[in-house]
Amino acid sequence: MPLSNIWVVAEPSNGSFTTTSLELLCQARTYGATVSAVTWGEDVASLAAQAGEYGGAATLYNVGALGGALPGVPVASAIAALVASVGAPDAILIPTSYDGRDIAGRLSARLDRPVLTNVSGLSDQSGLVTEHPVFGGSQTVRAHFTGEGPGIIVVRAKSFAAEPAGGSPAAVVAAAPGDLGSTGGATIATSHVEERVGPKLEEAAVVVSGGRGLGEADKYALIEETAKLLKGAAGASRAIVDAGWVPYSHQVGQTGKTVKPTVYIACGISGATQHMVGMKGSKNIVAINKDPDAPIFQIADLGIVGDVHKVLPALIEALKARG
Ligand SMILES: Cc1cc2nc3c(=O)[nH]c(=O)nc-3n(C[C@H](O)[C@H](O)[C@H](O)COP(=O)(O)OP(=O)(O)OC[C@H]3O[C@@H](n4cnc5c(N)ncnc54)[C@H](O)[C@@H]3O)c2cc1C
């Protein structure tokens, strides 16, 4: 059966949709099906414009202000109520994020439908076929839904491009949550926003990442300085996150962030498959490693066999001299 109807859960963030939400809206419109978006918040006028511009969405369902509640319970409840009132779409696309995964799990229970997670690709083969990287990204598994009801699909960041393709603003339709049950009483007590200088790791055009080859936590300052001079973001391998040198939010890889910058500079990183799966889509990969046989060189466009403690200070000096 051709796809006729796709819903995208589009997460709001400071008056805009998150980048992964925009990626899903763009991808949804490529199938020629009717696209609708589901979001939440008090003022969604600018979001309605984005839903049209990126997804060609005619309708933006708004769950409304959540009053300090976590989105998972009310949004899943509102989507389940929508399915009951307007009918089920072929698929519900949800970004991989804390809230997205929460919504997906709760929706699965409410609709009694399974969820396909960690999706990195989608194709229309008379129904959506999902792609999932396994074994550290070395193999891809394909899956599709059977049976009646919508496919709940949770998609990784950077799986698709987000380009506005034009379209009128979506019509905003209120989508009130139904019964929230006992979990509806949970509210956000406090939240912590991590301080960040420069662009977000997932959105930076240049990413400079450090690994265990830096030798000690203090040397991560070399990574941060290089990233700053290149107007990029600083990333890390899991080894140094696990060692407590940098926060988890810096981690690139299978269990961290997926990045696709124009330039990725890996410094003292061996190139384990679990790291590479998160950065191999970068346009240009530069690797600095003292071991000429390090696996990272297999995917590097430019390999520098050398000591990071010599190469990075020289690079920093050259960048400073360039002004
Ligand atoms: C389920 C699972 C999930 C995982 N998820 C992730 C993930 O999301 N992200 C991730 O990164 N890893 C992940 N890992 C861990 C991964 O397997 C590797 O252990 C990790 O990526 C190694 O980090 P590293 O390259 O910094 O360290 P190492 O592998 O120890 O490499 C250090 C490198 O630095 C080089 N070096 C040493 N000294 C210098 C010097 N002075 N100058 C230049 N080079 C030097 C060495 O030659 C070596 O190549 C995961 C593992 C598992 C099992």
The ligand as a Gaussian input file, in Angstrom:
#p B3LYP/6-31G(d) Opt

LIG

0 1
 C       28.710000      -0.868000      23.557000
 C       29.851000       0.105000      23.362000
 C       29.544000       1.409000      22.994000
 C       30.584000       2.323000      22.798000
 N       30.270000       3.607000      22.417000
 C       31.267000       4.463000      22.148000
 C       30.981000       5.791000      21.686000
 O       29.828000       6.223000      21.572000
 N       32.025000       6.594000      21.407000
 C       33.331000       6.205000      21.531000
 O       34.234000       7.006000      21.264000
 N       33.618000       4.971000      21.987000
 C       32.621000       4.108000      22.310000
 N       32.943000       2.878000      22.802000
 C       34.338000       2.605000      23.200000
 C       35.227000       2.235000      22.045000
 O       35.153000       0.842000      21.809000
 C       36.686000       2.607000      22.355000
 O       37.087000       1.990000      23.563000
 C       36.945000       4.111000      22.485000
 O       36.392000       4.792000      21.371000
 C       38.445000       4.357000      22.535000
 O       38.698000       5.703000      22.772000
 P       40.083000       6.361000      22.315000
 O       40.242000       6.197000      20.833000
 O       40.132000       7.709000      22.887000
 O       41.157000       5.485000      23.106000
 P       42.171000       4.391000      22.618000
 O       41.488000       3.327000      21.849000
 O       42.958000       4.004000      23.798000
 O       43.100000       5.164000      21.573000
 C       44.005000       6.155000      21.921000
 C       44.774000       6.496000      20.662000
 O       45.637000       7.583000      20.923000
 C       46.864000       7.369000      20.243000
 N       47.881000       8.131000      20.963000
 C       48.420000       7.871000      22.184000
 N       49.278000       8.854000      22.532000
 C       49.260000       9.759000      21.512000
 C       49.921000      10.992000      21.270000
 N       50.737000      11.534000      22.193000
 N       49.669000      11.641000      20.110000
 C       48.835000      11.109000      19.177000
 N       48.191000       9.945000      19.356000
 C       48.381000       9.292000      20.510000
 C       47.091000       5.873000      20.289000
 O       47.936000       5.469000      19.224000
 C       45.659000       5.348000      20.129000
 O       45.351000       5.126000      18.762000
 C       31.934000       1.937000      22.998000
 C       32.215000       0.618000      23.359000
 C       31.204000      -0.271000      23.549000
 C       31.517000      -1.696000      23.934000

